[in-house]
């Protein structure tokens, strides 16, 4: 996709940092469902353009406007925006290899869903697949007091074939994110798209592009067929075949075989002017690959991560783990090279990729036919520069290609500061960690990876008759939100119950340990069976702060001494490093049944997940579900799905149900 340079015009000041707007954390302070939690956010005269009623934010698509009442001096109250998307099968060849994909509106990635901060977005999703259901998740949107709109198997039954399901939510956050199927491994077959919410930024820029850079890996086989490899102890995991940027990919020898074609037909091209400050949006929507993003000869200024504005930070490259998003500013060179072309690179990160013909790492790659990480082009609109020559630029001096990058991930500071309580509401000392993996091989207790999930104390579990080492295996025809009293009774429920609190100073602490520490219950965890791997963990319903992250094993006695409680990084997707651990904290202020899972699609479908039930013990979640006919609507959707289930070709649940 080519990003064309918009005509120069005076900039609306909404894109600049407004300390008064960002001084209150809009996305974390309240939701429209609970007026008692509303915190006033007063605009200044510079926050909007001259017309307070109707303005076009920089970077929005043509004809897109934000609408705010002229006399509204508090939190933005936007308008309703309706979108219609359908999921259907289409044969595409983004890298020259035809595949029957599943797509939104026939495109990969799917259409841009665009809104202003404060708008209510209503998305009508029609399932036109002939043999599968679907369910759509709005990644990173907290769905505050709006649990039934999260779009996972815990909150609704799949959408039946030929049916339309409508999602309705208000944009209490702003920035860059995406939407994707949460049905089996369907998004690895193409069911994903970008979602942009226009709002303030933490640094000034001149030009912004609405369409994000969408980096993905690509599987030539059906994703369901590829998932069989994840459950095999012999194959040792699902594999990808190529990498794409904005739905475009090339073979490993494409650059050397270039024949002078228009580069806009071969690569995503972003066109800018010398000296411009250009805002770009980055999304990793891959199934199994984390990426190191860079642009030759250009520094990257980070201004937001995962819908959280951060203090501007400069880097030469950036780890973008699966599920993570960044808003960045590229400072255009005042004197670019005469050719005007520079490579955009999305290099698979070391230790966070598996491809059909080998591991693609920076120093010890086993990939027999290495992939080309030059996946896009930055083009300067200057005299003599054309679209008929490949860049001759050289790679930045990047020394760290690891998929942990702990120093980078722990250095980002939110503009809206949080101070974290050192005393959590939960008793972390009573928690332990057990690996979970679903395998079809009866004599192999574990599959080809491990992950450590927060569980109850072993004695408590034994007393309750709960077996150990189980994955989350959820019946997607029986949503947890409709069966609150029964959650936790099944061996594969993987439930953590947390006390609801509206007190902004109270937090839950959680540690996810990937260090393979030995214990009496883990004598069979042999590295040859379960090699340590990094896992991008995603939290639904909450932003989490990064207390601690390390590639060294978690030590209950000493690790906490290094944790950061003073405005630590905050996001919804965080990497748990191989051989180490990650410690997070979050506010249990959002009632509901929320999913926590590894965002490697193959791992999530193998059960690497848990359910968090946030409730006050007095029926808060049940009461919220009773509003506006929500429970009846969900039950109606389940009845429709169950009627269709027996007629669906793939009527056997082949994975974890998430």
VOSETOR-37810 format. One record per residue (C-alpha): x, y, z. Coordinates in steps of 0.02 Angstrom, whole numbers, plus 50000, padded with zeros to 5 digits. Layout:
XYZ/...
END
This chain:
500005000050000/500705017049949/500555031450071/500355047249969/500915063950034/499425074650086/499365092650033/500255103950158/499065113250268/499065121450437/499105108250571/497705106150694/498405107350867/497485091750922/499015081850868/500165091050988/500455086951169/499215095351283/499765092751460/498035096651527/497275082851423/498585069951464/498665074651648/497185063151681/497255045451618/495635044651518/495795026551470/496085020851648/494985032651749/493225028351698/492025020851577/490395027051509/489485012651592/489785019451767/489455038251780/490025038551961/491795035351901/491825049551776/493295061251796/493125078251710/494395081551574/494335099851523/494945105551354/495945121151321/495575132051171/497045124551079/496495106551096/495375107250944/495445116950783/494535133550763/492885124450741/492525115350903/491085106050824/491845098550668/493695095750632/494815084350531/496235076650634/497935075750551/498205058350482/496365053850463/495735047250297/494925059050174/493195064650227/493435059150408/492985071750543/492845072250731/491255079450805/491125086950979/489705097651050/490175115951050/489695118251233/490505102151295/491975106951405/492245089851482/492695072651419/492415070851232/490695064951183/490865059351005/489655051950880/489135034550830/490135026850687/489465011150602/490564998750511/490044983250416/491254968950389/490984951450324/492114936250342/492254925150190/493484914050099/494544921549960/496064915049869/497514927349880/499384926549845/500204940549947/501934933149916/501564924449751/500934908149828/499044905949811/498104901649970/496284900450019/496214913650155/494834920050269/494674938850253/493694954150310/492824961750159/493994952350042/495594961550092/497154957350189/497334965850308/495504970150329/494744987650315/495305001750429/494115005150573/494365023250618/493645033650760/493935048950866/494285048151051/492555047551134/491625040350985/490505025150999/490955012150869/489644999750810/490324985550704/489154973550615/490084957150581/489324944750459/490014927050453/489964921150272/491114906250301/490374889750245/491114878450379/491684888850529/491044900650661/491984916350712/492124928850853/493024945650842/494124953250978/494554971750989/496354970151043/496904981851183/495214990251207/494824988051391/492944986651363/492724995251531/491134988751616/490774981151445/491414963251464/490144955551345/490894965551200/492654958451218/492424945951078/493124929551147/492414912551189/492244917451372/491014931251329/489994924651182/489674909551074/490404909850898/489424918850763/488434906050665/488634904350478/487614917150382/487274927250540/487734945050588/488324949850762/488454968050816/489794974650934/489574991451021/490915000451122/491505018051164/493305023451130/493955027551303/495745025651240/496635032751088/498055027450977/498415012250868/497744994650885/496934980650785/495484968550779/495574950050742/494684933550754/494794924650922/494094908450851/495404894550843/496904900150737/495794909350613/496744925750618/498294916750553/497274913750395/496944932450372/495514937750487/496274953850554/496274972550521/496894989350591/495955000550712/496485018650740/495775030650870/496285048750842/496805058650995/498215068851072/500055064451048/501555066651162/502655075151030/502335086450880/502385080150701/502005086950528/501205072550435/500275057050494/499645042050399/498045033550455/498485016350388/499745007650503/501224997050453/500504979750483/501894966850504/501424948450499/502094931350460/501184920650332/500774902150322/500494894450151/499484879850223/497824881250310/498134887550487/497064873450557/498154860750467/499724869550526/499104868950705/499244849950699/501114852550705/500934861950869/500164846650949/501514835050882/503024830750988/503934825250830/503694840950723/503984852250875/502874866850834/501954876350699/502964884850563/502774900250454/503314901750273/503624920350245/503484937850317/502334951450252/502164970150278/500454977850246/499914961750163/501364961550038/502814949250034/504264944249925/505334928849902/507084927849976/507894931949808/506704945649753/507904960249776/509314951949680/508114948049538/507374965549528/507054970649349/506654989149361/504794987949401/503835001449493/504294998049674/502525002649729/501904986449651/503184976249747/503344984249920/502344995450036/503015012950003/502895027850121/503225044550034/503815059850132/504725076450107/506455080950172/506455087250352/504675081750388/504205074050554/503135059250502/502025049350620/501925030850581/500925017350668/501604999750693/500624983750727/501254965950745/499834954550694/500894938950667/500434921450723/502164916550785/503484929650746/504074944850841/505014957950739/506424970650752/505804985950656/507014998750582/507215011050439/508945012750364/509795029150410/508355035250520/508085035850707/506405031150782/505525042450907/504285032251011/502765042151069/501525028351117/501435009751151/499844999251159/498655014251170/499705022451307/500595039151267/502405038651325/503755051551348/504665053351181/506115041051170/507355038851026/507995021850969/508855015250812/507705000050804/506224993350899/505614976350957/503784974050913/503164958050995/501624949050933/500104959350981/501094975051024/500834991950939/501855007950932/501585025650873/503235032750813/503915048450729/505215047450593/506225063450570/506495065550385/508275068950328/508605086650270/509755080150133/509225062650084/510215052549959/509945056749774/508985040449748/507785045449888/507435027349939/507795018750106/507375001150161/506074997950296/506564981750383/505544969550487/506824957050547/506184941750641/506844943050818/508074930150883/507204916550982/505464922050928/505224914250758/505054897150678/504984895450489/504714880650375/506534879450322/507354883950487/507564896750624/507924914350559/509134921850686/510454935350669/511994925050716/511574906550710/510194905350581/509724887850526/508624894650387/509264886250230/508544899650118/508574915550225/507084926950215/507324944950160/506874956750301/506864971750181/504974972550171/504554990950138/505275007150069/505345025050134/505345036449981/505775055149975/504815065949853/506335075349786/506975079549611/507735064849518/507085052049643/505975039149559/504935024049600/505985013449481/507505008949585/507754999049743/508595007249893/510475005849910/510415010350095/511325000550228/510674993150389/510765003450548/512054998050677/510914986350775/511764976050909/510264967750992/509094956650892/508424947251043/506564945451073/506734951351253/507634968151239/507334970551424/508224987451435/507164994451293/505514987251354/505774993251532/506355010851484/504725018151416/503805029851534/501945033951518/501495052351508/500135049451637/501095042751788/500545028551901/501285024652070/501075006252111/500674999452283/502014987752350/500674978152443/499524969052319/497734964052353/498174945952315/499374935352415/500744931552290/501614919852411/500154907652399/500314906152211/501364893852115/501654890351931/501334875351823/501604871951638/500114869751525/500044862451351/498774852751253/499424837851155/498594823951058/500014811751097/499404801351244/501114795751304/501884813151299/501374823151451/501984839751381/502184846651208/503634856151135/503604871551246/503144876751421/502344891551499/502014895651680/500294900951733/499724908351896/498784894751991/498144891852165/499254884552300/499544865852264/498804860752431/497234870752394/497094862652224/497344845152293/496024848052425/494834853352288/495264838252182/495974848852041/497294840351935/498914849051890/499734853451725/498154856251625/497964868951486/496474880551473/495234870651369/493624880451353/491994874951275/491634889451159/489814884351152/489644888151338/490324905651377/490994908051553/490064924351574/488414914851561/488984901851689/489834911851825/489414899651964/490164884951871/491834892951825/493254883251905/492364866751924/493164859351769/494934852551764/495334863651614/494554879951672/496184888251731/495314901451835/496034914951947/494734924252051/495174942152095/494314954552210/493534969452121/494104986452183/493675004052123/495105011052228/496395017352103/497825014052225/497464995352243/498314982852128/498454964452088/500224957852063/500594943251947/502194934151903/502374923651746/503914912651761/504734904751608/506314898851694/505964880051711/506414880151894/506464862351962/505284856452097/504614840052162/503104841552049/504144845151894/505414831051884/504974827151703/505284844851636/506794840551531/507514854051415/507544841751269/505664840151284/505244858051331/506534870851274/506344888151353/505454900451239/504904918551258/503044921951262/502134938351219/500784938751352/499174948551321/497934954351454/496114957251410/495164970451508/496684978651588/498244988351553/499654980951655/501214989351721/502894981051701/503594979151877/505034967951829/505684958551678/507244947851670/508074934251569/508674926851733/507594914951836/506334922051958/506934921752138/505514924852263/506784931152391/507784943552286/506904947652121/505664959652200/507074970852260/507354977052082/505524979952037/504994997251981/503475004552070/503655022552010/502785025251843/503375009051761/502985005051579/501135001751548/500364991851406/499264976751370/500544964951289/502204961051374/503574948651330/503994935151457/505834931751417/506474914151388/507304907151543/506704921851648/505104929851708/503974944851697/503074953051844/501584964551816/500274973951915/498544979851865/496994987751940/495564975451968/494314989151925/493504981251773/492204968051820/492054952851710/492844936851647/494454941751562/495704931451465/497594931551489/498534921951356/500104920051254/499834929151088/500784916350987/499224910050900/499784891950906/500134892951093/498464901051134/497554887651037/498544874551133/497894881351298/499224893651355/497974904651445/496964907751601/495324916151647/495294930551771/493624933051857/493554950651930/492014952052042/491474959652207/490694943752273/488984952252275/488424949052097/489224964052011/489674954651852/487984946251845/487114962951871/488074971451731/487614957351614/485784960451652/485824978051580/484964982151415/484514964151377/486334958851359/486124941751439/484624937451331/485564943151176/487064931951218/485934917151253/485054919951087/486724919950997/487194903651081/485554895551032/485834900750852/487624894150857/487114877450932/485774875050801/487074877950667/488464868050751/487854851050695/487804857150515/489544864850516/490844853950430/492134857450565/490994853650710/492344846350822/493314858550930/495124855250886/495954867551005/495784876751170/494224886251119/495034903351129/
END
